[in-house]
Amino acid sequence: MAWQVGFDDLTLVEEEDRSPTKIKLRHRSPPRVKRVLEEIPPWEPSEDFLDALLDESFRIRDIVVRFQDDDSMRTFLAAAADQGLRVEDNLAQLRMLRIRLASGSQARKLFQLLPDDSEPEPNYPVIAPDIPQTEGVRGIAPFGPKAVDWLDAPGDRSNWGAGVLVAVLDTGVDFSHPTLEGVKGTSLNLVEGETDEASYDGHGTAVASIIAGNPDQIGGLAPKAEILSVRGLNDEGVGDGYTVAKGIIESVDRGADVINLSLGTDGNSFVLEEAIQYAQQNNVLVVASVGNDGKQGVTFPARYNGVIGVTAIDAKGTQASFSNYGAGVDIGAPGTGVHAAWSEEGLVSFSGTSAATPFVAGALAGLISENQAMPRERLPELLYTHANDDVMPGEDVYVGKGILDLGRVVGRNEKGTYDVAITGYYFDPDNFGSEGDTPFLVSIQNQGTEWVDQATLKIEFGEVSKALKFSNLGVGEVKSQELQLSAKNAKDPEGTRIASQLSMENHVDADADNNKRVTRITLPTEE
């Protein structure tokens, strides 16, 4: 809404909260489980590296090898069998092997047998992002059961997703959950055994419910979509790059149209990247979460080219402070306090970029079913072109191309829709702590389907009262004007109230709710 992730000391509070309707939840929020991913050492064929791999506390105990051609891989497989090396799995489509190392002598054998042009890498850990605790956190507004309405999705979505297969690569999906009653689902398990702790066993079920949950429970975006559950993470929400890559390939080969990846890793893995490329070459759309660490640096695979990287937005339209940011963020979707299914017939208040990602996957499933003649590769651009801008004008590293708005996407061809919206007040952190006035931008966007010749924004803050004129806004266009917050107001520990009202002179606005904004801002000091 009126602040930006990364500006940790900037506080903005909406004075007119519209809290979502409350329902009784079996669990208030999913339980957290502490999972520490160890620092990954550089790859070297050394005893020290082997010691690290074989240590019980270290998760990476096997490697992935990429071969340049089929002949060299077959030759290696024959030699490895003779030497007693343990080849765990074979991804023939990518010419890659997963090899488990059991001793230092085996590592030396491995490197003696590998062709010079082969490439080994650690099998990087992949996790479902830690679920952030957002209940009662000041400045973060939950959606509750109203996320789909907030996206302005069509009321009648009974056929959305018909004929579309969405792969959910996660901890598995419980299709017996009441929320998924009637959903056509298939399960594939790539993970052996179960863990002692099952704190994340409902993660995949939550994701699936947002995509295709029935209207009597959650009300997923694409209730007619078929779900392919690919269990690539264990009940603790932990997996590895090779298994996730295998799940992607299996999903593609089984006919998936969309793949939802509410997971990530800090390791730039060639096996994961090539699996993504395999999906793209087969015209499959891949949607992934950007991570919940609240830091610069989007996790993989969301960071790869062509993957739709999704950040979390709260019910005020603000990027959630726990979301990662940087290159690879493409779009924002609801991700705070979203009601979703969990295990044992329960419902939870689900937060995180994991929760935001299936909204985009579900939107794509619905659009595929409703726009079958449209080339698949055009659909993401359809979401981007009709996304709502956020506080920082234009594309940025926080919400990418903007915030998902299904009303604009579905109604893009309806003539005569006039809708201008206040998108926010942007304060550049480079200007914080200055002795003089602090400049900021106030921006509006044409979110309708018609050209807007003129709009007026009345704004009041401190001792200032102005009427700003905006002229000639094309469809989707954002325009900004710069204002100055006085040094006195900027340093006020109680903050400064900013109130604004937007109107058009010659047209009735289709959505009056986005024409008014009342915010109290407290800027950081140098102390």
LINTAHU-V742459 format. One record per run of one state. SS is the DSSP state (h for helix, s for strand, l for the rest). FROM is the first residue (numbers start at 1). LEN is the number of residues. Records with the same first field share a line. If there is no record, write none. Layout:
BEGIN
SS = FROM-LEN + FROM-LEN
END
This chain:
BEGIN
l = 1-10 + 15-32 + 55-7 + 67-3 + 84-2 + 95-1 + 101-3 + 114-5 + 123-2 + 128-16 + 145-2 + 151-14 + 171-7 + 181-4 + 190-13 + 213-13 + 232-6 + 254-4 + 262-2 + 266-4 + 282-3 + 290-6 + 297-3 + 301-7 + 314-5 + 320-5 + 326-5 + 335-3 + 342-5 + 351-2 + 371-5 + 386-2 + 389-7 + 397-3 + 401-2 + 404-2 + 411-9 + 427-2 + 432-6 + 447-5 + 462-2 + 474-4 + 486-1 + 491-5 + 505-7 + 523-5
s = 11-4 + 62-5 + 86-6 + 96-5 + 119-4 + 125-3 + 144-1 + 165-6 + 185-5 + 226-6 + 238-3 + 258-4 + 264-2 + 285-5 + 296-1 + 300-1 + 308-6 + 319-1 + 325-1 + 331-4 + 338-4 + 347-4 + 388-1 + 396-1 + 400-1 + 403-1 + 420-7 + 438-9 + 452-10 + 464-10 + 478-8 + 496-9 + 516-7
h = 47-8 + 70-14 + 92-3 + 104-10 + 147-4 + 178-3 + 203-10 + 241-13 + 270-12 + 353-18 + 376-10 + 406-5 + 429-3 + 487-4 + 512-4
END
